[in-house]
Amino acid sequence: MRNILYSLVIQKSSFTQNPGDSGTVDLSKPFDLIVFVILPIILVILYFIWKRTKKQDED
């Protein structure tokens, strides 16, 4: 019984994307450039602006 359960657990699905299937980030594609470069920079800038306004409100 344990051998049957073990063989069911170790099966790899062929219809889902696995971590090894993904390639590298191609910055020549606009989507990859926006998601992996521009959005993180904007989020960091907005975070620092938010922290500055929060600090000024406390004073």
Backbone as JSON Lines, residues from 0, in Angstrom:
{"i":0,"aa":"M","n":[0.83,-1.2,0.0],"ca":[0.0,0.0,0.0],"c":[0.87,1.26,0.0]}
{"i":1,"aa":"R","n":[1.95,1.24,0.81],"ca":[2.8,2.41,0.89],"c":[3.51,2.66,-0.44]}
{"i":2,"aa":"N","n":[3.88,1.62,-1.16],"ca":[4.54,1.78,-2.46],"c":[3.62,2.45,-3.47]}
{"i":3,"aa":"I","n":[2.36,2.13,-3.42],"ca":[1.39,2.72,-4.34],"c":[1.23,4.21,-4.03]}
{"i":4,"aa":"L","n":[1.09,4.55,-2.75],"ca":[0.95,5.96,-2.37],"c":[2.2,6.75,-2.7]}
{"i":5,"aa":"Y","n":[3.37,6.15,-2.46],"ca":[4.62,6.83,-2.76],"c":[4.76,7.11,-4.25]}
{"i":6,"aa":"S","n":[4.36,6.17,-5.09],"ca":[4.47,6.37,-6.53],"c":[3.48,7.45,-7.01]}
{"i":7,"aa":"L","n":[2.36,7.6,-6.34],"ca":[1.41,8.64,-6.7],"c":[1.94,10.03,-6.3]}
{"i":8,"aa":"V","n":[2.64,10.11,-5.19],"ca":[3.14,11.38,-4.69],"c":[4.28,11.9,-5.55]}
{"i":9,"aa":"I","n":[5.13,11.03,-6.05],"ca":[6.32,11.49,-6.76],"c":[6.08,11.74,-8.25]}
{"i":10,"aa":"Q","n":[4.87,11.54,-8.72],"ca":[4.6,11.79,-10.13],"c":[4.63,13.28,-10.41]}
{"i":11,"aa":"K","n":[5.21,13.63,-11.53],"ca":[5.32,15.03,-11.94],"c":[4.26,15.3,-13.01]}
{"i":12,"aa":"S","n":[3.48,16.33,-12.79],"ca":[2.43,16.67,-13.74],"c":[3.06,17.24,-15.0]}
{"i":13,"aa":"S","n":[2.59,16.8,-16.14],"ca":[3.16,17.28,-17.4],"c":[2.37,18.45,-17.98]}
{"i":14,"aa":"F","n":[1.27,18.83,-17.35],"ca":[0.43,19.89,-17.9],"c":[0.61,21.23,-17.18]}
{"i":15,"aa":"T","n":[1.4,21.26,-16.11],"ca":[1.64,22.5,-15.4],"c":[3.06,22.96,-15.62]}
{"i":16,"aa":"Q","n":[3.3,24.24,-15.44],"ca":[4.64,24.77,-15.61],"c":[5.45,24.48,-14.35]}
{"i":17,"aa":"N","n":[6.62,23.94,-14.53],"ca":[7.5,23.61,-13.42],"c":[8.59,24.68,-13.32]}
{"i":18,"aa":"P","n":[9.21,24.84,-12.16],"ca":[10.23,25.88,-12.0],"c":[11.39,25.76,-12.99]}
{"i":19,"aa":"G","n":[11.75,24.58,-13.38],"ca":[12.84,24.4,-14.32],"c":[12.47,24.75,-15.75]}
{"i":20,"aa":"D","n":[11.18,24.88,-16.04],"ca":[10.73,25.15,-17.4],"c":[10.82,26.63,-17.78]}
{"i":21,"aa":"S","n":[10.9,27.5,-16.79],"ca":[10.9,28.92,-17.1],"c":[12.3,29.35,-17.55]}
{"i":22,"aa":"G","n":[12.33,30.28,-18.47],"ca":[13.6,30.77,-18.98],"c":[14.06,32.0,-18.23]}
{"i":23,"aa":"T","n":[15.01,32.67,-18.81],"ca":[15.51,33.88,-18.18],"c":[14.61,35.06,-18.53]}
{"i":24,"aa":"V","n":[14.8,36.16,-17.83],"ca":[14.02,37.36,-18.1],"c":[14.61,38.03,-19.33]}
{"i":25,"aa":"D","n":[13.76,38.26,-20.32],"ca":[14.18,38.9,-21.56],"c":[13.75,40.36,-21.52]}
{"i":26,"aa":"L","n":[14.7,41.26,-21.25],"ca":[14.37,42.67,-21.1],"c":[14.07,43.37,-22.42]}
{"i":27,"aa":"S","n":[14.18,42.67,-23.51],"ca":[13.8,43.27,-24.79],"c":[12.29,43.22,-24.99]}
{"i":28,"aa":"K","n":[11.6,42.38,-24.21],"ca":[10.14,42.33,-24.25],"c":[9.59,43.42,-23.34]}
{"i":29,"aa":"P","n":[8.63,44.2,-23.82],"ca":[8.09,45.29,-23.01],"c":[7.46,44.83,-21.7]}
{"i":30,"aa":"F","n":[6.77,43.71,-21.71],"ca":[6.12,43.22,-20.49],"c":[7.16,42.9,-19.42]}
{"i":31,"aa":"D","n":[8.21,42.18,-19.79],"ca":[9.26,41.84,-18.82],"c":[9.96,43.08,-18.3]}
{"i":32,"aa":"L","n":[10.2,44.04,-19.15],"ca":[10.85,45.28,-18.74],"c":[9.99,46.04,-17.73]}
{"i":33,"aa":"I","n":[8.71,46.13,-18.0],"ca":[7.81,46.85,-17.1],"c":[7.69,46.13,-15.76]}
{"i":34,"aa":"V","n":[7.47,44.82,-15.79],"ca":[7.21,44.07,-14.56],"c":[8.46,43.93,-13.69]}
{"i":35,"aa":"F","n":[9.62,43.7,-14.3],"ca":[10.81,43.39,-13.51],"c":[11.74,44.57,-13.28]}
{"i":36,"aa":"V","n":[11.54,45.7,-13.97],"ca":[12.42,46.85,-13.78],"c":[11.64,48.09,-13.36]}
{"i":37,"aa":"I","n":[10.67,48.49,-14.16],"ca":[10.0,49.77,-13.94],"c":[9.08,49.72,-12.72]}
{"i":38,"aa":"L","n":[8.25,48.71,-12.59],"ca":[7.33,48.63,-11.45],"c":[8.06,48.56,-10.1]}
{"i":39,"aa":"P","n":[9.11,47.76,-9.94],"ca":[9.81,47.78,-8.65],"c":[10.41,49.15,-8.32]}
{"i":40,"aa":"I","n":[10.95,49.84,-9.3],"ca":[11.5,51.17,-9.07],"c":[10.4,52.13,-8.63]}
{"i":41,"aa":"I","n":[9.26,52.08,-9.29],"ca":[8.13,52.95,-8.92],"c":[7.65,52.63,-7.51]}
{"i":42,"aa":"L","n":[7.58,51.34,-7.17],"ca":[7.12,50.96,-5.83],"c":[8.09,51.45,-4.75]}
{"i":43,"aa":"V","n":[9.38,51.38,-4.99],"ca":[10.35,51.87,-4.02],"c":[10.23,53.37,-3.85]}
{"i":44,"aa":"I","n":[10.08,54.1,-4.94],"ca":[9.92,55.56,-4.88],"c":[8.65,55.92,-4.12]}
{"i":45,"aa":"L","n":[7.54,55.24,-4.41],"ca":[6.29,55.52,-3.71],"c":[6.38,55.18,-2.23]}
{"i":46,"aa":"Y","n":[7.13,54.15,-1.89],"ca":[7.31,53.79,-0.49],"c":[8.04,54.91,0.26]}
{"i":47,"aa":"F","n":[9.11,55.44,-0.32],"ca":[9.85,56.51,0.34],"c":[9.03,57.8,0.43]}
{"i":48,"aa":"I","n":[8.24,58.08,-0.57],"ca":[7.36,59.24,-0.5],"c":[6.32,59.05,0.6]}
{"i":49,"aa":"W","n":[5.75,57.86,0.7],"ca":[4.77,57.57,1.74],"c":[5.38,57.7,3.13]}
{"i":50,"aa":"K","n":[6.61,57.17,3.31],"ca":[7.28,57.27,4.61],"c":[7.56,58.73,4.96]}
{"i":51,"aa":"R","n":[7.95,59.54,3.98],"ca":[8.25,60.95,4.24],"c":[6.99,61.7,4.65]}
{"i":52,"aa":"T","n":[5.88,61.46,3.97],"ca":[4.63,62.15,4.32],"c":[4.12,61.67,5.68]}
{"i":53,"aa":"K","n":[4.32,60.4,6.0],"ca":[3.89,59.89,7.3],"c":[4.72,60.53,8.41]}
{"i":54,"aa":"K","n":[6.0,60.7,8.17],"ca":[6.88,61.32,9.17],"c":[6.52,62.8,9.37]}
{"i":55,"aa":"Q","n":[6.17,63.48,8.28],"ca":[5.81,64.9,8.38],"c":[4.47,65.07,9.11]}
{"i":56,"aa":"D","n":[3.57,64.12,8.96],"ca":[2.28,64.17,9.65],"c":[2.45,64.01,11.16]}
{"i":57,"aa":"E","n":[3.43,63.24,11.57],"ca":[3.67,63.03,13.0],"c":[4.22,64.28,13.66]}
{"i":58,"aa":"D","n":[4.97,65.09,12.93],"ca":[5.58,66.3,13.5],"c":[4.62,67.41,13.67]}
